[in-house]
Amino acid sequence: MTKKLVLIGFDLEVLELLEDNKLIEIVGYVDNSNTFDKLSYLGNDEFFIESKDKDIEVILSMDIPKVRAKLYELYKNCIANIIAHSTSNISKRAKVGYGTVLQANTFVSAEVTIGKGCFLNHSSSIHHESKMGDFTILAPNSLVLGRVEIGKKCYIGAGAIIKENIIIGDNVVIGAGAVVVNNISANSIVVGNPAKTYLGV
C-alpha cells in the first residue's frame, strides 16, 4: 500500500530520498513561500493543518534542531515513522526514534539509541552503544565513535569526529571538521581540532 507523504520545509535531498521509494507518493510540500515549481505547494503550516487529508503523513525535511522540535510538536499526530534510504545500514540491535530520517550511506551500529525526530545526513555514522537525543542532527560525513552520549537538539557539523566515551549536553553546536576529545557542556558552540569553545558566544 502506497504511503502519502508531505514534506514540511523544502529540501531537494529529502525529496530525492522519497522519490527513490516506490511505496511513497509525494503529495507536495509546506513552507512559508512557494520556491519550487516542480512539486505541489500546499501553503504554510497553518493553512495546511486546517485543510489536511487525514490519510496524509508528514516528514520534517529541515536541518535546524530547534525548528525540527517545534514542528514535530505541531505535527505530532501525523509524523511519518522512520524514513531510511535503501543504502543506510541500521543494526538490528539499534533503536531509532519515531520520525527520524536517515539519508544515503548512513551507518547506525549495534546498541545505538537514537531519539525521535533526528536527522542523519549522507555518510554520517554513529557507533556501538552511543546515544543521541531527540532532534539532533548529524551533518554529512560526521563520525560519532563508541559509547558517546549526545544531548537533545544538537548539531554535529560536516566531517566532525567525536571520540569514544564523550558526553555532550543539550543544544550544542559542533563546527564542521571539529575533533571532539573532551566532554562538552550544554548550550556550547565548539570548533577546531581539538575542539574548543568558540569565543564569540
C-alpha positions as CSV (number, residue, x, y, z in Angstrom):
1,M,0.0,0.0,0.0
2,T,1.3,3.4,-1.0
3,K,2.0,5.9,1.8
4,K,1.1,9.6,1.1
5,L,3.7,12.0,2.4
6,V,4.2,15.7,2.5
7,L,7.5,17.5,3.1
8,I,7.4,20.1,5.9
9,G,10.0,22.6,4.6
10,F,11.5,22.0,1.2
11,D,14.8,20.1,0.7
12,L,15.9,18.6,-2.6
13,E,17.9,15.8,-1.0
14,V,14.9,14.7,1.1
15,L,12.7,14.9,-2.0
16,E,15.1,12.6,-3.8
17,L,15.1,10.2,-0.8
18,L,11.4,9.9,-1.1
19,E,11.4,9.7,-4.9
20,D,13.6,6.6,-4.6
21,N,10.9,4.7,-2.6
22,K,8.2,3.2,-4.9
23,L,5.8,2.8,-1.9
24,I,5.7,6.6,-1.3
25,E,3.5,9.1,-3.1
26,I,4.8,12.6,-2.6
27,V,1.7,14.9,-2.3
28,G,3.6,18.2,-2.1
29,Y,5.4,20.5,0.3
30,V,4.5,23.0,3.0
31,D,6.7,26.1,3.5
32,N,6.4,29.8,4.2
33,S,6.9,30.5,0.5
34,N,6.5,28.8,-2.9
35,T,10.0,28.4,-4.1
36,F,10.0,25.2,-6.1
37,D,7.7,24.9,-9.1
38,K,8.1,21.1,-9.8
39,L,6.3,20.0,-6.6
40,S,2.8,21.0,-5.4
41,Y,2.9,23.8,-2.9
42,L,0.4,23.2,-0.2
43,G,0.6,26.5,1.7
44,N,2.1,27.4,5.1
45,D,1.8,25.3,8.3
46,E,-1.4,27.0,9.5
47,F,-3.2,26.6,6.1
48,F,-2.1,23.0,5.6
49,I,-3.1,21.8,9.1
50,E,-6.6,23.2,8.7
51,S,-7.1,21.5,5.3
52,K,-5.0,18.3,5.7
53,D,-6.4,15.0,4.5
54,K,-6.4,12.6,7.5
55,D,-4.6,9.9,5.4
56,I,-1.5,12.0,4.8
57,E,1.6,11.8,6.9
58,V,4.4,14.4,7.0
59,I,8.2,14.3,7.0
60,L,10.3,17.1,8.5
61,S,13.0,18.0,6.0
62,M,14.7,20.9,7.6
63,D,18.1,20.5,9.4
64,I,17.8,23.0,12.3
65,P,17.3,21.2,15.6
66,K,15.1,23.8,17.3
67,V,12.9,24.1,14.2
68,R,12.5,20.3,14.0
69,A,11.5,20.2,17.6
70,K,8.9,22.9,17.2
71,L,7.4,21.4,14.0
72,Y,7.4,17.9,15.5
73,E,5.2,19.1,18.2
74,L,2.9,21.0,15.7
75,Y,2.6,17.9,13.5
76,K,2.9,15.2,16.2
77,N,-0.4,13.5,15.2
78,C,0.7,12.9,11.6
79,I,4.6,12.4,11.6
80,A,5.7,9.5,9.4
81,N,7.8,6.9,11.1
82,I,11.5,6.3,10.3
83,I,12.4,7.2,6.7
84,A,15.6,5.5,5.6
85,H,17.5,5.4,2.3
86,S,18.0,2.0,0.8
87,T,21.7,2.3,1.3
88,S,21.5,3.1,5.0
89,N,22.8,0.4,7.4
90,I,20.9,0.1,10.7
91,S,21.9,-2.6,13.1
92,K,19.1,-4.9,14.2
93,R,20.3,-4.1,17.8
94,A,19.8,-0.4,17.4
95,K,16.8,1.7,18.4
96,V,15.8,4.5,16.2
97,G,13.2,7.0,17.3
98,Y,9.9,7.9,15.5
99,G,10.2,10.5,12.8
100,T,13.9,10.1,12.2
101,V,15.3,10.5,8.7
102,L,18.4,8.6,7.5
103,Q,20.0,9.7,4.3
104,A,22.2,7.6,1.9
105,N,25.1,5.6,3.2
106,T,24.4,6.3,6.9
107,F,25.5,3.8,9.5
108,V,24.0,3.0,12.8
109,S,25.9,0.4,14.9
110,A,24.8,-2.1,17.5
111,E,23.2,-1.0,20.7
112,V,22.9,2.6,19.5
113,T,19.9,4.6,20.7
114,I,18.6,7.5,18.5
115,G,15.9,9.8,19.8
116,K,12.8,11.0,17.9
117,G,12.9,13.5,15.1
118,C,16.6,13.1,14.4
119,F,18.3,13.6,11.0
120,L,21.3,11.6,9.9
121,N,22.7,13.1,6.7
122,H,24.7,11.5,3.9
123,S,27.5,9.2,5.0
124,S,27.3,10.0,8.7
125,S,27.8,7.3,11.3
126,I,27.2,6.6,14.9
127,H,28.9,3.6,16.6
128,H,28.3,1.0,19.3
129,E,26.5,1.9,22.5
130,S,26.2,5.6,21.6
131,K,23.1,7.6,22.5
132,M,21.7,10.5,20.5
133,G,19.0,12.8,22.0
134,D,15.8,13.9,20.3
135,F,16.0,16.3,17.3
136,T,19.8,16.0,17.0
137,I,21.3,16.3,13.5
138,L,24.4,14.6,12.1
139,A,25.7,16.6,9.1
140,P,27.3,14.8,6.1
141,N,30.4,12.6,6.9
142,S,30.2,13.2,10.6
143,L,31.5,10.4,12.8
144,V,30.4,9.5,16.3
145,L,32.5,6.8,17.8
146,G,31.5,4.3,20.5
147,R,29.8,5.0,23.9
148,V,29.2,8.7,23.1
149,E,26.2,10.4,24.7
150,I,24.8,13.4,22.7
151,G,22.0,15.5,24.2
152,K,18.8,16.9,22.6
153,K,18.7,19.4,19.8
154,C,22.4,19.3,19.0
155,Y,24.0,19.9,15.6
156,I,27.1,17.9,14.6
157,G,28.8,19.7,11.7
158,A,30.0,18.1,8.4
159,G,33.1,15.9,8.9
160,A,33.2,16.4,12.7
161,I,34.6,13.5,14.7
162,I,33.6,12.7,18.3
163,K,35.9,10.3,20.0
164,E,34.8,7.4,22.3
165,N,33.2,7.9,25.7
166,I,32.4,11.7,25.2
167,I,29.4,13.3,26.8
168,I,27.7,16.2,25.0
169,G,25.0,18.3,26.6
170,D,21.8,19.6,25.1
171,N,21.7,22.4,22.4
172,V,25.4,22.0,21.4
173,V,26.7,23.1,18.0
174,I,29.9,21.4,16.8
175,G,31.6,23.1,13.9
176,A,32.4,21.4,10.6
177,G,35.6,19.3,10.8
178,A,35.9,19.7,14.6
179,V,37.5,16.8,16.5
180,V,35.9,16.4,19.9
181,V,38.2,14.9,22.5
182,N,36.6,16.3,25.7
183,N,33.1,16.5,27.2
184,I,31.0,19.5,26.1
185,S,28.6,21.3,28.4
186,A,25.1,22.2,27.3
187,N,24.5,25.3,25.1
188,S,28.0,25.4,23.8
189,I,29.5,26.1,20.4
190,V,32.8,24.3,19.7
191,V,35.1,24.4,16.7
192,G,38.6,23.2,15.7
193,N,41.0,20.3,16.2
194,P,41.0,19.7,19.1
195,A,37.5,21.3,19.5
196,K,37.4,24.3,21.8
197,T,34.6,26.6,22.9
198,Y,34.0,29.3,20.4
199,L,34.9,32.6,22.0
200,G,32.4,34.6,20.0
201,V,29.5,33.3,22.1
